[in-house]
Amino acid sequence: MNGNRQQDPRPVRLVFELARADNPRLYDELVRFPQGAKRVNRLRVLAYDGLLAQYGVFALAGGVASERARSEVAPGSAAVTNDVFAPGLAE
């Protein structure tokens, strides 16, 4: 087989300080949660959603996509998650 066996990637550890003056919206969102796992998990979710939005998976049309999904799809339907892989919304 290949002699260059890929090693397991090591986790990335971040320690940073965020002042409200740097990013008020992010600061206000994170300060809602107590220090620890809940705050870290919220930051992970926000970072991942931002990454998906950057690559066009999420359409940033001011809530148009979420309003459309609520009005056209029944709760509990698989169509809600299937739309994640649909092409972006054209304006």
N, C-alpha and C positions, 0 to 999 in steps of 0.2 A: 504494500500500500504506500501511500504518500508518507515520506519521512518528515514532512512539515506538519505535524499534527497541530491543529488549532487549539490553543489553550483556552480555558474558560475565561471569559472576560471578568475582570475584577469590578466590584461595585464602585460607583463614583460617590465620593463623600463630599458634601458641600457644607461649609460653614460661612454664613454671610450675615451682614447687618443691613437692615433696610430702615431708613428713616422715612417718615411720612412725607417730607419735602421731596424725596426722590421719586416716589410714585404713590400719590395719595389713595387712588382707588385700590391698588394692590395692598397697601398697608392696612386700609380700613377693612378689607376682606379678610386678611390674615389675622388681624388683632381680635376678630370676633371669636376665634377659637383659642382654647387654652394652650399654653406651651406644651409641646410634646407631639405625640403621634397624630392627633387630629389636625393640628396645624400643618404638620409635614405632609399628611395625606391630601389636605386641601391644596397645598402648593403643588403637589404632584399632579393633581387633576387639572389645575389651571395651566400648568406647563404643558401637559399632554394635549389639552384642548387647543392651546395656542399653537402647538406644533401641527396639529391636524388642520387648523384654520390656515396656517401659513402654506401648507401644501395643497390647499383647495378642497380638502375633504368636507369641511364645514363651510357653508356659504354665509358670509357676513352681510346679510341684507336687512339688517335692522329688525329681525324677528319675523320676517316674511315666511321663512321656511317653517318655523315652529307653528305659526298660525295656520299655515296650509296643512301641516301634518295633523293638527288637532281637528280641523274641520272635515278632512277627507277620509281619515282612517279611524276605525273603531278601536277603542281601548283594548289592549292585549293582542292586537293583531301583529303578525310577523312583518307586515308591510312597513311598519315604523322602522325596524332595524334594517330591512332590506334597502331602504332608501339611502342608507349610508354609502352604499356602493354605486348609487345612481350618479349621472353626470350633474355638474353644478347647475344652479338656477341661472338662467339668462335674464338680464333686465331689459 
